Amino acid sequence: MYHCGICKTVTKPRVPQGGKVVISYRPHRHPARAKANRRMRRDDKWIKPDDPGGEGLQISREVSVCPACFEGEMEPR
């Protein structure tokens, strides 16, 4: 039993969770890292390329939803 994050109803026992729905995102910046990734080339020499970092979105809030609300959220709008 759990509370649906969208319709706020309590599900019946043994009803599986419909899934998780992302409610909000936040911007996130990853710093550059020098020689962060190590891998071997074909001639058995190690190379250490730099990780350039970057910017993107990170999930800040997600909720568990019932199967009915999950199907409603997955429909194209």
C-alpha positions as CSV (number, residue, x, y, z in Angstrom):
1,M,0.0,0.0,0.0
2,Y,1.2,3.5,-0.8
3,H,0.0,7.0,-1.6
4,C,-0.1,7.9,-5.3
5,G,1.9,11.1,-5.8
6,I,-0.6,12.5,-8.3
7,C,-4.1,11.5,-7.3
8,K,-3.2,11.1,-3.5
9,T,-5.3,7.9,-3.1
10,V,-4.1,5.0,-1.1
11,T,-3.8,1.8,-3.2
12,K,-5.1,-1.5,-2.2
13,P,-2.7,-4.2,-0.8
14,R,-0.6,-6.1,-3.4
15,V,-1.2,-3.5,-6.2
16,P,2.2,-3.0,-7.9
17,Q,3.5,0.5,-8.3
18,G,2.7,2.0,-11.7
19,G,6.1,3.7,-11.9
20,K,7.9,6.8,-11.0
21,V,7.1,10.2,-12.5
22,V,9.6,13.1,-12.5
23,I,8.0,16.2,-11.0
24,S,10.9,18.7,-11.3
25,Y,14.5,19.1,-12.6
26,R,17.3,21.4,-11.5
27,P,20.3,22.6,-13.5
28,H,23.6,20.9,-12.6
29,R,27.2,21.7,-13.7
30,H,29.9,19.0,-13.7
31,P,33.5,20.4,-13.4
32,A,36.2,19.4,-15.8
33,R,38.6,16.7,-14.5
34,A,42.1,16.3,-15.8
35,K,43.2,12.7,-16.6
36,A,40.0,11.3,-15.2
37,N,39.4,8.3,-17.4
38,R,42.1,5.6,-17.9
39,R,41.9,3.1,-20.7
40,M,44.2,0.9,-22.7
41,R,44.9,1.4,-26.4
42,R,45.4,-1.6,-28.8
43,D,49.2,-1.3,-28.5
44,D,49.0,-2.0,-24.7
45,K,49.7,1.6,-23.6
46,W,47.6,3.4,-21.1
47,I,46.0,6.7,-22.1
48,K,44.4,9.2,-19.7
49,P,42.0,11.5,-21.6
50,D,40.5,14.5,-19.9
51,D,36.9,14.7,-18.8
52,P,35.5,18.0,-20.2
53,G,32.7,18.2,-17.7
54,G,29.5,20.1,-18.8
55,E,26.1,21.2,-17.9
56,G,22.8,19.4,-17.8
57,L,19.6,18.6,-15.9
58,Q,19.4,16.5,-12.7
59,I,16.2,15.0,-11.3
60,S,15.3,16.9,-8.1
61,R,11.9,15.3,-7.3
62,E,10.1,12.2,-8.4
63,V,7.0,10.5,-7.0
64,S,5.6,7.0,-7.0
65,V,2.3,6.7,-8.9
66,C,-0.5,4.2,-9.2
67,P,-0.9,2.3,-12.5
68,A,-3.9,4.5,-13.6
69,C,-2.1,7.7,-13.2
70,F,1.1,6.3,-14.8
71,E,-0.9,5.5,-18.0
72,G,-2.4,9.0,-18.0
73,E,1.1,10.6,-17.6
74,M,2.6,8.5,-20.5
75,E,0.0,9.6,-23.0
76,P,1.3,12.2,-25.5
77,R,0.2,15.7,-24.8
